Amino acid sequence: MMVKNIYSFQKQDIIKALKEDEFCLVYQPQIELSSGQVIGVEALLRWDHPEWGWISPVDFIPLAENCGMINQITRWVLKNACEQKKKWQYDGLPDVIVSINISPVDFERDELYEVLVKTIKDTGLDPKYLELEITETAIMKDIKKTVDILKKLRKTGIKIAIDDFGKGNTSLAYLKDLPITTVKIDGSFIGDIPYNKKDSSIVKDIIQMCHNLNLQTVAECVETEEQIIFLSLHNCGVAQGFAFSKPLNVDDYKKDVLTCEFNAISTIHRLDDQIIMRSAKMHDHRFQSLFNHNPDMVCSFGLNGKFLSANKAFEKTLGYRLNEVLDKDMFRTVHPEDINKAQKHLEEVLNGKEPVDVVIRLKHKNGFYIHCRTSCFPMHLGKRVVGVYSIAKDIGEQKKLEENLYESEKKYRLITENMSDLVSTIDVNGIIQYASPSHRNMLGVDPNRMVGKNMFDFVLSENLEMIKSQHNKLIQTKSQRSFETRLEDISGNIVWVETQGIPILDKENNISHIVLVARDITKRKEYELDLYRIQADLKSTLSRQQGMIMKIRKQGHHFIHTLCEGELLDKFGLTPKDVTNKSLFDFLPTELAESKVKFYSRAWGGNNVTYEVEFNGIIYIANLKPVFENGEVVEIIGSCVDMSNEQDM
């Protein structure tokens, strides 16, 4: 059967098609890549011509635009798509958003808004379920007019998508100002990923840009599992294409959409291991340089429990080279008696809890075991956990001390670096068996008169419940506890102490007594109070000056922001999450990061530093103030003020 040439179509053919219902809509499902659920459909127009059969809109839409019939077609599509969505709601089908393509000709007409409002009112469809797709070329034709049109359309409550994104010449400076909700990545960029590096790079950049602008991303023309894996790895939200479903007519959609969703979920789950493993390795690579400078053992592993990486301290402490543990089960290095404890700790991390550190024994390459205090935290791909980082601190010397204390025949045993600390031993009921002479120096209390009394008698009433809770947890877990509390000396002065409770076990693994070591941290608390006041003053000043406040610490060779907030950060196009716990090189261009390291280094050397710099077109002045503790710099407090307006005057 021959299809008639596009130029032989006449206006009356389209009029007849509208009158005799020769037009129809087919619907292609859009799949959420994180879950496999159908969350949307694109309504696609088809012409079922009685003589020439199925005709693509590519062949007749240009004629409709030229002869003035496109408006009638748009009205028909809007009405039928909205009515169909309402029917699906009554039928209990998945609650999806219906996307409709709008011709550039219709987009420029003022009546589109009235047509849209009338259609929503006539069909009774909640506008949140409707999305208009407008091509990138149409949007960029007259940007000022476009913004006005889009704002007006958005007032109805519908969503707006840029269709075929990447084919045109959209300026990123304009994109951030467009009142849109979705960006659809043109299928021409999807076809050759991940093998075409140029297309892959473009797609990654578009996805990242959309995340920064809080826009949904939809990849069109997705046809292969490799494309699904690539898009999932880079956190693309939604995919549409033959990999999941062809466009379906109304009857097939009603019959097959649940099957389509089931198959999509199955595909996502089947590819999950590959996605998670590739993401974990990619995620791990980004932070490798930082972890290599950590003095403690740092390793990472996938959700299958196999090692992805380990730092130099891991090799130094346990004797394993990376190639000896890579892709091996991490539990092979854990003492058999500690595996359940390690698994429970890992489950808490994966379930989003904040578990306490756990002490486990790790096996050295030479066969002996080392006691390590271990903490784990998740690595994420979007909202999904794809792997785990683990930091383990060698506490072998501490365990040897505890063993020596156990073996000793003396009733009261303690080795401390500074005997000015308060040292005491108590039984499981809290009765004091021994109190060091330092109690007299710090609190003015005779230590001999403390023996035989209950330690809770010396605790401030407001701290009593907390101390009892810590004591009970130590008894239950038979593990060391640390906490801060306040004591009152004989003159009524408050003394802040940091206390460690160490349980000493007998041969039957019962607690024979508990060693308490309390260190005076009053000066540190005063410093923290001063620091809080400084921060409050800075925040107050910055709220008036539209600036930014920072806290910086040094870790190895890197300066890490532990706090960064303020209006100026928003102007930079960043969020606190982009900056906090990151080094300068993680979010700044290398040249700018290197220049700022010099200023930070001067401040870390004990100097007040002021400098002027430009970032993302904003000129600002930064002040850095070192914070001292015991004569050493422990932190830098920074403030920044936007000077762009002053420069312009």
Secondary structure, 3 states (H helix, E strand, C coil): CCCCCHHHCCHHHHHHHHHCCCEEEEEEEEEECCCCCEEEEEEEEEEEECCCEEECHHHHHHHHHHHCCHHHHHHHHHHHHHHHHHHHHHHCCCCCEEEEECCHHHHCCCHHHHHHHHHHHHHCCCHHHEEEEEEHHHHHCCHHHHHHHHHHHHCCCCEEEEEEECCCCCCHHHHCCCCCCEEEECHHHCCCCCCCHHHHHHHHHHHHHHHHCCCEEEECCCCCHHHHHHHHHCCCCEECCCCCCCCECHHHHHHHHHHHHHHHHHHHHHHHHHHHHHHHHHHHHHHHHHHHCCCCEEEEEECCCEEEEECHHHHHHHCCCHHHHECCEHHHHECHHHHHHHHHHHHHHHCCCCCCCEEEEEECCCCCEEEEEEEEEEEEECCEEEEEEEEEEECHHHHHHHHHHHHCCCCCCCCCCCCCCEEEEECCCCEEEEECCHHHHHHCCCHHHHCCCEHHHHCCHHHHHHHHHHHHHHHHHCCCEEEEEEEECCCCCEEEEEEEEEEEECCCCCEEEEEEEEEECHHHHHHHHHHHHHHHHHHHHHHHHCEEEEEEEEECCEEEEEEEECHHHHHCCCCHHHHCCCEHHHCCCHHHHHHHHHHHHHHHCCCCEEEEEEECCEEEEEEEEEEEECCEEEEEEEEEEECHHHHHC
